[in-house]
């Protein structure tokens, strides 16, 4: 509402004359007092009389205001001019609230106090209170109200409601509640608007229980809730997750004849969805549609979320398709809900489809949802698409440190260190600060590749870049040195850890113990274990399992049993992994009958054999060429409810390959694919080697293409098998091209591959190419062995297939 124009008075007149002039102007229609002529060229606003703030409480000023108000009260019962004057005094001149109240009450208490003027002063003061409240002058409004109460004036309900609203907005809902309690304590009348205002303030500030309490107090105040109050209390109950009472009040709202708003329906559906009460949520949705409301994107998204929470992602996707058909455009929240649901359901391909739909609509996912899209691509081994997508969205600043860390870690785990380092560079280029996790992942990549010099260099850079190496940093370095059989360097890191204040945990100790057990220093494990125990390390079942497995792998079954006895004496329980090591040990030494006895002992102990235990027996029988017994254990593990892994199938393929039964191996591989078991690099390498030896190199090359298409990266053993097959059929050029593939895939060739290529070149009479291959070996850091020099020196005959056959790689 626009403020009425301020009154003006003659600037040349005295203050008392000015007040009288204003009074006469206000009552001109009654012609009660003659109005002296004022110069038309010299006018000042009324506020000029109150412009001196220190004089705002000046008794003379207040008295002048009082006398003017008294004249205006006498001249008119509407008090329009009086209210204009009062507002000007309050807002323009800043007269104190108590002075304003006193002026009105003094003016109203004149000789005609029984007239309508005496009754109308309450309305005037109420309007003043409303003006102060709506102007956001909470302190002035509160002071005015307090002084009215002291003077026995009860402002009307509307002005008190305004006061409560401004108190809540400018101070707090708690202060507004205290003021409301004070009003009710005085017996002042309250109405639904007051409850509505207070409940709204409570909900806004998260005081949901107070909002519900106010609703519960309404019957005691003999006030019926209106539409707004019902909507507010239902919203509060939904936020409190009180679905039962929210449903009850939704019904009461309808019974009272109020139209239910869309927001109220959505709130109830949402709380039911969160409570897992999907059927009731759908029923409320149906009631909403029956009431003539329409499905919107918010309600549809809530229901999709409900389906996803129940694991019914297909139903969520059906609803999504239905909304699209009905012309409802999805939002970021809609897509985010479905992406999260599909991720949890393992529907990786659908995650990427939804992302593409989202981008086609011009929407961007959150960083978290974008990371789920990247994760889905990695799960499907579409790492190139994942990296490309990360690069594409870098301009939008969407990939965060978690995006890069996830990608870099995955690439390093898949031995794609070159790509990981490129992404690391992009990460820093786009301003995303790496974390210690980033550095640890790259360290893992270097260590897995055996590039310990680069790993140590990166480790040295960490403090310079502001990152403190942690226990994982040191553990990765230890594993790298152990893999390179540099155990002393790995062990030395233990002291470095302690010097740098990094605590060694159980996993780190076990890595060192497992490392020495897997090397040729198994005999040192007893002494190491004693030292670690002296440092406070408490051996666990995992520790003893590592030691027992190490002895088993070294063929030291007696030492393994001795450690098992020590384990039992210390009260450390053995588990299925412990016994599986013994089963594996027997099967490795062609004692599958003893392995079978151990399996029966395991059953008698009440332990359920796992897939590893059965696989050890299957592997043993396959090595012995006893495929029928191996197949029997495949049937048994299926009866036990276990699912064969790629390792189990690969053992069968190896058995058939060794028996030169590639037709049976091919059938077994087809069965594996039908069962949905994904072949890994070892599986493909076994088949490639078998078919190469069987003379079917063309099919071996098809398998090579297939494994690449499915995201399985060949290793040096795979390339050794392929090179062997191609050299046997005299395709030396084809074998040399594999070197390019190895370079592209960052796979390091071994000396055997070069020896076969040198042998093939010499056999074709290409002496110069043979020596070029030798030079290439040296350039790539591959040390030629005695066979290389014997071939080049002519000590080994390059004629025939004898060399290639003798050097069969697998």
N, C-alpha and C positions, 0 to 999 in steps of 0.2 A: 504494500500500500504506500502511495506517495505521501510524504509528510506535508501537512497543510502549510501554506506560506506563513512566514513569521510576521507578527504585528510590527508596525513601525510607529514611532511617535515623534513629535516635534523636537528637533535637536536643540533649540534655543531655550526651551522651557526648563524650569527647575525640576528636580526629581519628583517632588510631590505633585507638581502640575502635570508632569508627564503621566504619572499613574492615573490622575483624574481624567486626563485626556483620553487614555486608553479605556478607562471605565466607561466614559461617555460615549466613545466610539462603539463599544460593545453594546451599549443600550440605546443607541441612536433611534431605533425604531420606536422606543417607548417615550422618547423626548423627555426623559426624567430630569436630565441635567443639561444645561446649555453647553455647547461645545465651542470653546474659543477658536477663532480661525488660526490655523497653523500655516507658516510659510510653506508653499508647495515645493520650493527648491531645496529644502534642508530637512532630510529624514534620516533617522538611524534605526537599526533593528533593536528590538527590545533587549537582546542579549548584551547590548552595549552597557546596560545598567548592571550586568553581572560579570563583566569581563575580568574584573580583578578577583582572581581565585582566593586570595587570603581574605577578601571581604565577603566570601560566599556565605559565611555564618553571621555576618554583621546584622545585629538586631534591627537596625534601621532598614536594611534591605529586605529582611524577612517581614518587617512590619508593613513596608510599602507593598510587597507581594500580597500580604494578607488583606490589606485594605482594598487593593484592586480586585482580588478574588471575591471579596465580600460584595463589592459593587456589581461584579458580573453575575454572582449568584442571585442578587436581588433583581437584576434586569431580565434574566432568562432562566428557564428551567432546563434547557437543553445543555447548557454549559459547554457548548462547542468552543467558544472563545476562551473560556476558562481553561479547558484542556490544552488548547494551543499555547496559552501562556505558561501553563505548568510544564509542558514538554520543553519549551524554550528555556525555562529556568533550569530544568534538569540536564538537558543535553548541550545547550549552547553555553550556558553560564556555569554549569557544574555545581549548582547549589546542592548542599548535602541532602541526602534522602530524608533524614529525620526532620530537617528544616522544612522540606517540602510538605511532609505529612502534617507537621505542626501548623504550617500556614493554611492548609486546606481546612483542618479541623477548627482552627481559630476563626477563619472566615465563615465557616458553616455554623458556628456557635454564636451568631449575632442575635439581635433582638427578635428575629423571626425564626428561632431554632425549631419551632414546631412545623414550619412550612415544608414543602417538598424539597427545598434546598437542603435542609438538615438531613433528609433521608438520602438525597442524591450524592452526598459527599462520598459514600461508600463506593458508588459506581465510578466516580471520578478517580478515587484512589486506586480502585481495581484496574482502571484503564492505565493509570500511571505505572502500576506494578507490571502489567502486561507489556507496556512499551519498554521498560527497563529490561525485562526478561528477554524479549524478542531481539533487543539490540545487543544481547550477549553480555550485558553488564550485570553479571551474576552477583558480585559483591554489593553493588548499589541496590539491586532488587532485593537481596536478602536483608540488607539493612532496613530498607523501606518496609518490608513485610514485618520484620521484628518490631519496628517502632509502631506499626499499625496495631499489632497484637497488644503491645504495652498500652496503647491508647484505647484499647477496647474495640478496634475496628476489625471486622471479619471480611477480608477480601472475597470476592465471588469465586465460584469453582473454576471458572475459565482462567482467571488470573493466577490462581494457585497452581493450576495445571501447567501454565506457562513457566511459572517459577520452578516447578519440579523438573521440567524439561531442560531449562537452562542450567540448573544446578547439576543435573546429570551430565550435560554436555561440557560445561566449563569446569566442573569440579570432578565429581565421580558419581557413579550410580549408588555407591554406599552412602554418600552424603545426602543424595536425593531420598533414599530410603529412610534415613534418620529424620529428615524434614517431614516426610509423609507420616511417619510414626508420631511426630510432634503434633501435626495437624489433627490426626485421628484421636490423639490423646486429649485434645481440647474439645473433641466432639464436633469438629467441623464436618460438614457434609462432603462426601467424596463421590466420584462417579466413574463410569467405565473408562473415560478418557484418561483419568489419572492412572488407573491400573495399566492401561495400555502403554502410556508414556513410560512408566516405571519398569514394566516388564520388558519393553523394547530396550531400555538402557541396560537392564541386567543381562539380557541376551547378548547385547553388543559387547559387554565387558566380560563375558564368560561366566557371569554369576547365574548359572542356569537353575540351580536349586532355589535361589531366591525368586526367580521368575515363576517357578512352579508354586512356591509357597504363596506368592501374591495371588495367584489364580485360586488357590485353595481358600484364601481369606475372603474372596468375593461374596460367597453366600452369606457369611456372617455380617457383611456390610450391606446385605440386601441389594446387591447389584448383580444383574444378569450379564454374563459375558456376551460381548458382541462378536462380530465376525473377525475383527482384528485380534481380539484377545485370544480367541480359539486358535487362530493361526499361529500366534506367538507361542502359546503354551505347547502346542503340538511340535513346533520347531525346537523348543527347548527340550522336550522329552525325547525327541529323536536324537538330538546331540548328546543327551545323557544315555542313549541306547536303551531307553525304556520303551521297547516296542509294544508291549502289552497295553500300557496306559495310553500310548499314542493312538493305537487302534481304537481304544475305548472312546477317547475324546473325539476322534474322527467321526465315529458314529453319533456321538452326542451333538456334534456340530451340525450334522445333517438333520437329526431329529429336531433341532431348534429352528430349522428352516433356513439356515445360512448356506449360501453357495460356497463350496470348497474351492479354494484357489489351486491352480496348477502346482505352485510351489509347495503347498501343503501335501498334496498327493505325492509329489516327488520325494519329499522328506520322509514320509511314512514308508514308501517303497524302499528308499535307501537304507533306513534303519533295519527293515526286515531282511534286506539283502545281506547286510553286515552280520546279522544274527544267523544267517544260513537258512532263513525261512523263505525259500524261494517260491514255494507254492502260494503262500499268503501274499507275497509281493506281487505275484502275477494276478492274484484275485483283486488286489487293490487297483492294479493297472487296468483290469477289465472294468471295475466300477467307475474309474475315471473316464474311460472311453464311453461307457454307457451314459455318463452324465453329460455327454456332448463335447468333452475335451478331446484334444488331438495329441497323438504321440509326437513328442519332439525329440531332438537329439540328446538332450540331457537325460530324459527318462530312458530312452533306448540304451544309452551308454551305461546307466546304472544297472539295467537288467543284464546287459552283456557282461558287466563286472560280476554280477551274481552268478551267472552261468559259469564263468571262468573260475570263481571261487569253489564251485562244486566239481570242477574238472570236466564240465560239459561244454568244452570249447566249441564243438561242432554246433551246438544250439546257439551259442553266441555268434558264430559266423553266419548261421542261417538268419538270425535276427538282423545282423549287419546287412546282409543282402536284401532283406525285406525293407529296411529303412532306405537303402539306395533306390529300390524300385519305387518307393513312395515319395521320392524326391527330397528326402531329408539328407542334408549334407553332413557328413561326419566332421568332427573337430579333432584337434590334436589329442584331446583326452580320449576320444573314441578309439582312435588308432593306437594310442599308448596302451589302453586297456587290453585291446586284442593282441597287440605285440607281446605284452607280458604274459597273457594267457597262453598264447601259442608257444612261447618259450618254455613255460612250465610244463606244457603238454608234450614237449619234444617235437613240435611241428615246425622244424627249422625252415623248411622251404616256404611255408605260409608266412613266416615272419618276414622274409625278404619280399614276398609278393605284397604284403600289406605296406611295407615301407615304400615300395615303388608306387603303389596307389596313392599313398600319402603325399609323396613328392609330386606326383602328377596333379594333385589338387593344390599344389603350391604351399603345402604345410611342411613344417620342420619338426622332427621329433625332439624330445629332450635328450640330453647327453646320455642319460641312463638307458633310454629306449634305443638310442643309436648304438650303444655298446651291445645291447641284446641282438641287434641286427648283425653286427660284426661277429658276435659269438656264434650266431646261427650259421653264418657262412663258413666259419672255421670248423664247426661241427660237421658240415658237409664237405670239408676239405677243399672249399673254394677260396683258398687263401689269396689267390691273385685278385679275385673280385673284392675280397675284404680290404686288401691293401689299396686297390684302386678307389674303392668307395671312401676310404679314410682320406686319401689324397684329394678326392673330389670335394669332400665336405670341409676340408681344412680352411677353405676360403670363408666359410660361414662360421668359423671358430667353434664348430660342433664337437670335433674330437677333443677329449680332455686327457688328462694324464692316465686315467684308467683305460681309455681306448687304446692309447699307444702301448701301455704296459701289457695289456692283454694280447695285442698283436705281436709285440716283440717277444714276449715269453713263448707264445705258440710257435713262432718262426724258429726260435732258438731250440725248442724241444724237437722240432722237425728237421733240425740240422740245416736251417736256411739262414745261416749267420749273415751272409752278404746282404740279403733282403732286410734282415733285422737292423743292421747297421745303417742302411739307407733310410729306413723309417726313423731311426734314432736321429739322424741328421735333419729330416723333415720336421720332426718334433721340436727340435731346438729352433729351427728356422721360423716356425709359426708362433714362437713365443710360449710354447707349453713347457713349463719347467719339469725336467725329469725328476724322478724320486729315487730313493735307494733301491726300490723294487726294480726300476728300469736298469740300473747298473748291475744288480744281482742277476737279472735275466740274461744280460749280455755276457756277464762272467760265466754263467752256466753254458751259454753257447760256445764261448771260446774253449772252456774246459772240456765240453763234450767232443769238440773237434780236435782236441789235443793241442791247441795253440796256446800253450801256457805262457809264452813270452808276452803275447798280446793281452792275455788275461791279467798278468801281473802289472802290465803298463796301465790297464784300465783301473785296476785296484789302486794303483798309486795316484791316479787322477781324482779319485773320490774325495779325499780330504780337501784338495785344492778347490773342487767345485762345491764344497760345503756339505758333503755327505759323510757321515760316520759309518764305516763298515760295521755290520752287525753279525750275529752268529751265522746267518745264512750265507753271508759273503764268504766267511772263512770256510764254511762247510763245502760250498761249491768249489773253492780252491783246493781243499783237501781231496775231494772226489776227483778233480782234474789231475792232480799229482798221482793219486792212486792208480788212475786209469793209465797213466804214463809209466807206472811202476816206479815212480820216484817217491817211495814211501817215506823216506827220511825227511824230505821237504814238506810232505803233508803233516808229519808228526811235529815238525818244527813250528808249524802254524799254531799249534796248541799253546806254545809259550808266548807267541806274539799276541794271541788273543788275550791271554791273561795280562800281559803288559799294557794292552790298550783298554783294559777294564771291561772286556766282553766276556760274559759268563758262558762257560761251555755247558750245553744242555745234554740230555740223555741221547738225543739223536746224533749229535756230533761225536760223542764217544762211540756210539754204535757204528757210525760211518767208518771211523778209524779201525775198529775191531773187525768189521766186515771187510774192510780193505785189506788188512793183513791176512785175513783168512782166504781171500780170493787170490792172493799172490803166492809167491813161492816161499813166504816167510811164516807159514802157518805155525811153525814150531815156536815162534816168539809170542804167540797169543797168550799163553799162560802168564808170562812175565808182565805183558802189557796190561792184562786184566787186573793183576795184583796192584800195579801202579795206579791204575784208574780208581780202584776201590779205595786206595790210600788217599786219593784226592777228594773222596766223598761220593764217588759214583756208585750208585746202587744198581747192580746188574738186574735185568729183567728177563722175561721169557724171550723177548726179541734178541737180547744179547746172546743168550745161550744158543738160540736157534741159528744165529749167524756163525757162531763158532762150530757148532755141530755140522752145519752145512759145509763150512770150509773144510773140515776134516773129511767129510764124505766125498766132496769134490776131489780132494787129494788122494782118495782111495785109502785113507787111514781110518777104517771102520772101528778099530779097537780104541783109538783116541776119541772118536766120536762117542762111543759107549761110555768111556771114562768120564767125559764131560757131562753126559746125560746123568750119570750117577751123582756127580758133584751137584748138578742142578737139583736133583731130588733131595739130596742131603740138606741143601739150603732152603728147602721148602718152596722152591720156585716151580709152579705148575707147568707141566708140558702141555702143549696143545697140538692140534692136528698138523700144524706146520712142522713141529718137531718130528713127529712120526713120519710125515711125508718125506723129510730129508733121508731118513733111514730106508724107506721104501725105494726112493730114487737111487740111493747108494747101492742097494742090492741089485736093482735092475741095471745099473751102469756096469756092474761087474758080472753080468750074465747070470745072476742068481735070482731070476724072477720068482722062483718058487719060494725063496725066503722073503721076498717082497710081498708075496701073496699072504704068507703066514703073518707078517707084520700087519697087513691090512685087516686080517681077521682079528688080531689082537686089539687093534684100534676099535673095531666094532664092539668087542666084548667090554671095553672100557667105557662104552656108552658114547663114544665120539662118532660123529658123522663124517665119513671121508669126504673131502672136497674135490673139486675138479682137478687140482694139482696132483692129489694122490692117485687118482685114476689115470691121469695123463702120464705119470711116471711109469705105471705098469704098462700102459699102452705103448709108450716109447720103448720100453725094454723089450716087449714082445715083437714090436716092429723091427727093432735092431737085430733080433734073433731070426727074423723072417717068418715068425709064427703069427701070420695075419689073422688066422681063425681065432686064436686066443685074444688078440687085440680087439677083434670085433665083438667078442663076448663081453668085454669090459665096457665097450661103447654102449651095448644094450643095457648093462647093469647101471651105468651112470644115468642113462635116460630114465630108467625105472625109478631111480632115486630122486628124480625131479631136477637133475642138473642139466644145464645147457652146454653142449660142447663148444669150446672156443676155437679160434683159428689155429691155436697151437696144437690142439688135439687132432684136427683135420690134417695139419701139416705133418704130424708124425706118421699118419697113415700114408700120405702122399710120399713121404721119404721112404717108408717101407716098400711100397709098390715100385718106387723108382729104383731102389737098390736091387729089387728082384727083376728089374727090367720089364715090369708089367705096366707100361704107360697107358694102355687102354683102360685098365682098372683104375689107375690114378686119375685119368680124365673123367671117368664116371663118378669117382668120389668127389672130385672138384665140382662137378655139376650139381651133385647132391648138396654140397656145402653151400653153393650159391642159392639153390632152391630153399634151403632152410634159413636164408637171410643172414648167414654168417659171412662177414666181410673178410675177404682175403687181405693179408698184410704183405709187407715186402718179403718176409721170409717165405711165405706161401708161394708167391710168384717166383721167387728165386729158385725154390725147389723144383717147381714145374719147368721153368726155363732150362735149368740144368738137365733135368730128365729128358725133355724133348730134344735138347741139343745133342745129348749123347745118343739118343735114339735115331739121330739123323734127320729129325723133323725140325730143322732150324727155322723154317718159314713160320711154323706154328709158335715156336719160341719167340720170334720177333713180334707176332700178333699179341702174345701174352705181355710182352714188354710194352707195346703200345697201349694195351688195356690197363695195365697197372698205372701207367703215367696218366691216362685219362681219368682214372678213379682217384688220383691224388696220392698214390703210393710212390714214394721217391726211391728209385733204385740205389743200392749202396755198392761199394766196391766189389762185393761178392757177386752181386747180380751181373755187373759188367764183366767180371772174370768169367762167369758161366757163358755169357753171350759171346765174348771174345773167343773163348775156347771152341764154341760151336761153329762160329764163322771161320775160324782158322782151320778147323777140321775139314770143312768143305772147300777150302781154298779161297774164300772171299776175304782176302787181306784188306782190300780197300774198305769193305763194309766194316770190318773190325776196327780200322783206323778212324772211321767216322764216329765210332763210339767215344773216342777220346774227346771229340768236340762236345758230345752230349754230357760227358763227365765234367768238362770245363764249365759248361752252361749251368749245370746243376750243382756245381761246387763240390763234386765228389772227387776225392783224391785217388788217383790210380795207384796200384801196387806194383811191385817189381815183377810179379808173375804175369800181369797183363802185358807189360813191355817185353818180357822174355818171349811170350807167344808171338807178339808182333815182329820182334827181331828175327825169330825163327822163321816166320812166314816170309818175311822179306828176303832173307838169305836163301830160302828154298826157291823163291821166284827169281833168284839171281840178282836181286837189287841190293847190292852191298852198300852203296851210298846211303840208301834209305835206312838200312839197318843201323849205320853209324849215326845218322841224324836222330833216330829214335833214342839212341844212347845219349846223345847230347841233350835231347829234350828231357830225358829222365833227370839229368844233372841240373838243368835249369829249373825244374819243378821241385827240386829238393828230394828226389827219390834216389836212394842209394842203390846202384847196381849190385847184384849179388854174384856169387861165383858162377852161376849158370849163365848170366849175361856175358861175362868175359870169356867163358868157355865157348859160347856160341860164336862170339866175334873173333876169337882166336882160332876158330876152326877145330877146337878140341871135341865139340859135339857135332854130330852130323845133322845138318838141316833137312836131310832127305827123309821122306816118309812121315808118318803120323806118330812115330814112337815117342817123340818128346812131348807132344801135346797130350797124348794119352797118359804118359807118365805123370804129367803135371796137372791132371784133372783137378779142378779147383774145389769140388765139393764131395 
